[in-house]
Amino acid sequence: FFEKTLTAVKTWFTLFGWSKGQNPISIPYSLRRDVCIVQLTVAQEKDFKRKLDKDKGFYEMLIRLNGQPIPGIAASQSLPLDPVERMFQLHWQHSELLSFLKSQGAYLSHVMPEFLLAPEDYRIWTEVNTGLRRGSMRSSGKLSGKRIFVLEDSAFETISKRAWMDVLLQMYKVFVLPRVSSRIVPDPSSLESLENMPGIKSEPLCSNIYSRYERTILIWLNKHYEKNRKIVWKDSQRGGIPPMRWIVNFDQDLLDGLVLAAQIAAYCPYLIPTHFIKMYTDPRTHEQFLHNCLILVKALRAINLNIDIKV
């Protein structure tokens, strides 16, 4: 499950995270590397093999999604060459990042700043904070009152990957989802057939699972599906018009492809005769579900929305 989530996160941020085209990322490797690039002098650059595109760094992505930088952190940070000093500055930067995201509504209490460090910096952090690195201690180095997690390399990589994935997920939640507007929801008065269907409220405290922005999307899915099911499948070759349904989640209710097809058809009606009319409108077997999802993926590719979704 986490690997599938990781793949989806990586795909979205690769395609849509930056303002100037795609930028392939790997979690956590390229993210940790991009925030650790040291700004070198001209003389030192001769021996430095990799240079970071100034428009493709992690903080450039955050600025694009948020609209403004984190207070106190510039997009291009200059890091000390001394390993210990560099570690302290990166740990501070990650602390500020997490604090800023939490202030925007992100749930990241389980992510420690040290989990976002590169392995070599994490080793220095554990040595400094457990007193193993003599001569490198300073008053700000000790985390007073906080537990020190000393992880083996393999365990640290697992924790770091999950931490960076959760940071990106929460960035999406607090910076991208709020762009969803209630204006995307069709006028309820134009859909008389919805009168007998239970409603979904978009008020903030109506759900402990979905945010109000996610509930707005659920409302949009319900309205478009009910509005379009009789249009898309009026000449269905495989089962007639699908029945009314109440869409309340983003997994079980979307498995058969019909709800997503109805949304796409609302904007690309020319796909109805070439693709959607061939879908099973009352699928019952795994093969029929697979058939519908194959058609859905082909339809996405037909409109050049090829975002590597697996059937």
C-alpha positions as CSV (number, residue, x, y, z in Angstrom):
1,F,0.0,0.0,0.0
2,F,2.7,2.5,0.9
3,E,4.7,1.7,-2.2
4,K,1.6,2.4,-4.4
5,T,1.1,5.6,-2.4
6,L,4.7,6.5,-2.9
7,T,4.5,6.0,-6.6
8,A,1.4,8.1,-6.9
9,V,3.0,11.0,-4.9
10,K,6.2,10.8,-6.9
11,T,4.2,10.9,-10.2
12,W,2.1,13.9,-9.2
13,F,5.0,16.0,-8.0
14,T,7.2,15.0,-11.0
15,L,4.5,16.2,-13.4
16,F,3.0,19.2,-11.6
17,G,5.3,20.3,-8.8
18,W,7.4,22.8,-10.7
19,S,6.5,25.7,-12.8
20,K,8.8,25.0,-15.7
21,G,7.9,21.6,-16.9
22,Q,8.4,18.1,-15.5
23,N,11.2,17.3,-13.0
24,P,11.6,13.6,-12.2
25,I,12.1,13.1,-8.4
26,S,12.9,10.1,-6.3
27,I,11.7,9.8,-2.7
28,P,13.7,10.5,-0.5
29,Y,17.0,10.5,-2.4
30,S,16.6,13.5,-4.8
31,L,14.7,15.6,-2.2
32,R,17.4,15.1,0.4
33,R,20.1,15.8,-2.1
34,D,18.5,19.0,-3.4
35,V,18.3,20.6,0.0
36,C,21.9,19.6,0.8
37,I,23.6,21.2,-2.2
38,V,26.3,23.5,-1.0
39,Q,26.8,26.7,-2.8
40,L,30.5,26.6,-3.9
41,T,32.9,29.1,-5.0
42,V,34.1,29.2,-8.7
43,A,37.4,27.5,-7.7
44,Q,35.6,24.7,-5.8
45,E,33.0,24.1,-8.6
46,K,35.8,22.4,-10.7
47,D,35.6,19.4,-8.5
48,F,31.9,19.4,-7.9
49,K,30.3,17.1,-10.5
50,R,26.6,17.8,-10.0
51,K,25.0,21.2,-10.1
52,L,21.4,21.7,-9.1
53,D,19.0,23.5,-11.6
54,K,18.1,26.6,-9.7
55,D,14.4,26.2,-10.8
56,K,14.1,22.5,-9.8
57,G,15.0,22.5,-6.1
58,F,12.7,21.4,-3.3
59,Y,12.2,24.9,-1.9
60,E,11.5,26.3,-5.4
61,M,8.7,23.7,-5.6
62,L,7.4,24.7,-2.2
63,I,7.3,28.3,-3.2
64,R,5.4,27.5,-6.3
65,L,2.8,25.5,-4.5
66,N,2.5,27.9,-1.5
67,G,2.9,31.2,-3.4
68,Q,5.5,32.5,-1.0
69,P,8.7,31.2,0.7
70,I,9.0,29.9,4.3
71,P,9.8,32.9,6.5
72,G,13.6,32.9,7.2
73,I,14.5,30.3,4.5
74,A,15.5,31.4,1.0
75,A,15.0,29.1,-2.0
76,S,18.8,28.9,-2.5
77,Q,20.4,28.4,0.9
78,S,24.2,28.5,1.3
79,L,25.4,25.7,3.6
80,P,28.6,25.6,5.6
81,L,31.3,23.3,4.3
82,D,32.0,22.0,7.9
83,P,30.0,18.7,8.2
84,V,28.7,19.4,11.7
85,E,27.8,23.0,11.0
86,R,26.0,21.9,7.8
87,M,24.1,19.3,9.8
88,F,23.0,21.9,12.3
89,Q,21.8,24.2,9.6
90,L,19.9,21.5,7.7
91,H,18.3,20.3,11.0
92,W,17.2,23.9,11.7
93,Q,15.8,24.2,8.1
94,H,13.9,21.0,8.4
95,S,12.5,22.1,11.8
96,E,11.3,25.4,10.3
97,L,9.8,23.5,7.3
98,L,7.8,21.2,9.6
99,S,6.7,24.0,11.9
100,F,5.6,26.1,8.9
101,L,3.6,23.2,7.4
102,K,2.0,22.4,10.7
103,S,1.0,26.1,11.0
104,Q,-0.8,25.7,7.6
105,G,-2.8,22.7,8.9
106,A,-0.5,19.7,8.1
107,Y,-0.5,16.7,10.3
108,L,3.2,15.9,10.8
109,S,3.7,15.3,14.6
110,H,5.3,11.9,13.8
111,V,8.0,13.4,11.5
112,M,11.2,14.5,13.3
113,P,13.5,17.0,11.5
114,E,16.4,14.4,11.7
115,F,14.4,11.9,9.6
116,L,14.6,14.3,6.7
117,L,18.4,14.4,6.8
118,A,20.7,12.5,4.5
119,P,22.2,9.3,6.1
120,E,25.6,10.9,6.6
121,D,24.1,13.9,8.3
122,Y,21.9,11.7,10.4
123,R,24.9,9.8,11.6
124,I,26.6,13.1,12.6
125,W,23.4,14.2,14.4
126,T,23.2,11.0,16.4
127,E,26.9,11.2,17.3
128,V,26.6,14.8,18.4
129,N,23.4,14.3,20.4
130,T,24.6,11.1,22.2
131,G,28.0,12.7,23.0
132,L,30.0,10.3,20.7
133,R,31.5,13.1,18.7
134,R,34.0,14.7,21.0
135,G,34.8,18.4,20.5
136,S,31.7,19.0,18.4
137,M,29.2,19.6,21.2
138,R,27.6,23.0,21.6
139,S,24.6,24.2,23.6
140,S,22.2,24.0,20.7
141,G,23.2,20.5,19.8
142,K,21.5,18.7,22.6
143,L,17.8,18.2,22.3
144,S,16.8,18.8,25.9
145,G,13.9,16.7,27.0
146,K,13.5,14.9,23.7
147,R,14.1,11.3,23.0
148,I,17.0,10.5,20.7
149,F,16.3,7.9,18.0
150,V,19.4,6.1,17.0
151,L,18.5,4.0,14.0
152,E,20.5,1.5,11.9
153,D,21.1,2.5,8.3
154,S,18.4,0.3,6.8
155,A,15.8,1.4,9.4
156,F,16.7,5.0,8.9
157,E,16.2,4.8,5.1
158,T,12.7,3.3,5.6
159,I,11.8,6.0,8.1
160,S,13.2,8.7,5.9
161,K,11.3,7.5,2.9
162,R,8.0,7.5,4.8
163,A,8.8,10.9,6.4
164,W,9.4,12.6,3.0
165,M,6.4,10.9,1.5
166,D,4.2,12.2,4.3
167,V,5.7,15.7,4.0
168,L,4.8,15.8,0.3
169,L,1.3,14.4,1.0
170,Q,0.7,17.1,3.6
171,M,2.0,19.8,1.2
172,Y,-0.5,18.6,-1.3
173,K,-3.3,18.7,1.3
174,V,-2.5,22.2,2.6
175,F,-1.4,23.9,-0.7
176,V,-3.2,22.1,-3.5
177,L,-6.6,20.8,-2.2
178,P,-7.7,24.3,-0.9
179,R,-7.7,25.4,-4.5
180,V,-10.9,23.4,-4.9
181,S,-13.8,25.8,-5.2
182,S,-17.4,25.2,-4.5
183,R,-18.0,26.9,-7.9
184,I,-17.2,23.5,-9.6
185,V,-20.4,22.0,-8.2
186,P,-23.3,22.1,-10.6
187,D,-26.5,23.9,-9.5
188,P,-28.5,21.4,-7.4
189,S,-31.8,22.8,-8.8
190,S,-30.8,21.6,-12.2
191,L,-30.7,18.0,-10.9
192,E,-34.1,17.0,-9.8
193,S,-33.1,13.3,-9.5
194,L,-30.8,14.2,-6.6
195,E,-33.7,15.3,-4.3
196,N,-34.0,11.8,-2.9
197,M,-30.3,11.2,-2.5
198,P,-28.6,11.9,0.9
199,G,-26.4,15.0,0.7
200,I,-22.8,15.5,1.6
201,K,-22.0,18.5,3.7
202,S,-18.9,20.5,3.0
203,E,-18.7,22.2,6.5
204,P,-15.3,21.8,8.2
205,L,-16.5,19.6,11.2
206,C,-18.8,17.3,9.3
207,S,-16.3,14.5,8.8
208,N,-13.3,13.2,10.7
209,I,-12.0,11.5,7.6
210,Y,-12.2,14.0,4.7
211,S,-11.4,17.7,4.6
212,R,-14.1,20.1,3.4
213,Y,-12.2,20.3,0.1
214,E,-12.3,16.6,-0.4
215,R,-16.0,16.6,0.5
216,T,-16.5,19.3,-2.2
217,I,-14.9,16.9,-4.7
218,L,-17.2,14.1,-3.5
219,I,-20.2,16.4,-4.1
220,W,-18.8,17.2,-7.6
221,L,-18.5,13.5,-8.3
222,N,-22.1,12.8,-7.2
223,K,-23.5,15.7,-9.2
224,H,-21.6,14.9,-12.4
225,Y,-22.3,11.2,-12.2
226,E,-26.0,11.7,-11.7
227,K,-26.2,14.3,-14.4
228,N,-24.2,12.3,-17.0
229,R,-25.0,8.6,-16.5
230,K,-28.2,8.8,-18.6
231,I,-26.4,10.8,-21.3
232,V,-23.1,8.7,-21.5
233,W,-24.8,5.3,-21.4
234,K,-28.2,6.0,-23.1
235,D,-27.0,3.8,-26.0
236,S,-24.9,1.4,-23.9
237,Q,-23.8,-1.8,-25.6
238,R,-23.2,-3.6,-22.3
239,G,-26.1,-3.3,-19.8
240,G,-28.0,-0.1,-20.3
241,I,-28.0,3.0,-18.1
242,P,-26.2,2.4,-14.8
243,P,-28.3,2.8,-11.6
244,M,-28.1,5.8,-9.3
245,R,-25.5,5.6,-6.6
246,W,-24.2,7.7,-3.6
247,I,-20.5,8.3,-3.9
248,V,-19.0,8.7,-0.4
249,N,-15.3,7.7,-0.8
250,F,-12.4,7.8,-3.2
251,D,-11.6,4.0,-3.3
252,Q,-14.5,1.5,-3.3
253,D,-17.0,3.8,-5.1
254,L,-14.6,4.5,-8.0
255,L,-13.4,0.9,-8.6
256,D,-15.6,0.1,-11.6
257,G,-14.5,3.2,-13.6
258,L,-18.0,4.5,-14.3
259,V,-17.9,7.4,-11.9
260,L,-14.6,8.7,-13.3
261,A,-15.8,8.1,-16.9
262,A,-18.9,10.3,-16.2
263,Q,-16.6,13.1,-15.0
264,I,-14.4,12.9,-18.1
265,A,-17.4,12.7,-20.4
266,A,-18.7,16.0,-18.9
267,Y,-15.6,17.8,-20.3
268,C,-14.8,15.5,-23.3
269,P,-18.1,14.3,-24.6
270,Y,-16.5,13.1,-27.9
271,L,-15.0,10.2,-25.9
272,I,-18.5,8.7,-25.3
273,P,-19.0,7.0,-28.7
274,T,-15.3,6.0,-29.0
275,H,-14.7,4.7,-25.5
276,F,-17.3,4.9,-22.7
277,I,-20.2,3.4,-24.6
278,K,-18.3,0.1,-24.5
279,M,-18.1,-0.1,-20.7
280,Y,-20.1,-2.5,-18.6
281,T,-22.7,-0.5,-16.7
282,D,-23.4,-3.2,-14.1
283,P,-20.0,-4.9,-13.7
284,R,-20.0,-8.0,-11.5
285,T,-16.8,-9.9,-12.3
286,H,-13.1,-9.0,-12.0
287,E,-12.8,-9.2,-15.8
288,Q,-15.6,-6.7,-16.3
289,F,-14.0,-4.3,-13.8
290,L,-10.7,-4.7,-15.6
291,H,-12.4,-4.1,-19.0
292,N,-13.9,-0.8,-17.7
293,C,-10.6,0.4,-16.3
294,L,-8.8,-0.4,-19.5
295,I,-11.2,1.8,-21.4
296,L,-10.8,4.6,-18.8
297,V,-7.0,4.6,-19.1
298,K,-7.2,4.5,-22.9
299,A,-9.5,7.5,-22.7
300,L,-7.1,9.4,-20.5
301,R,-4.3,8.7,-23.0
302,A,-6.5,9.8,-25.9
303,I,-6.6,13.3,-24.3
304,N,-2.9,13.2,-23.6
305,L,-3.4,12.8,-19.9
306,N,-0.9,10.0,-19.7
307,I,0.2,10.1,-16.1
308,D,1.2,6.5,-15.9
309,I,-2.0,5.2,-14.1
310,K,-1.9,1.4,-13.9
311,V,-5.2,-0.3,-14.9
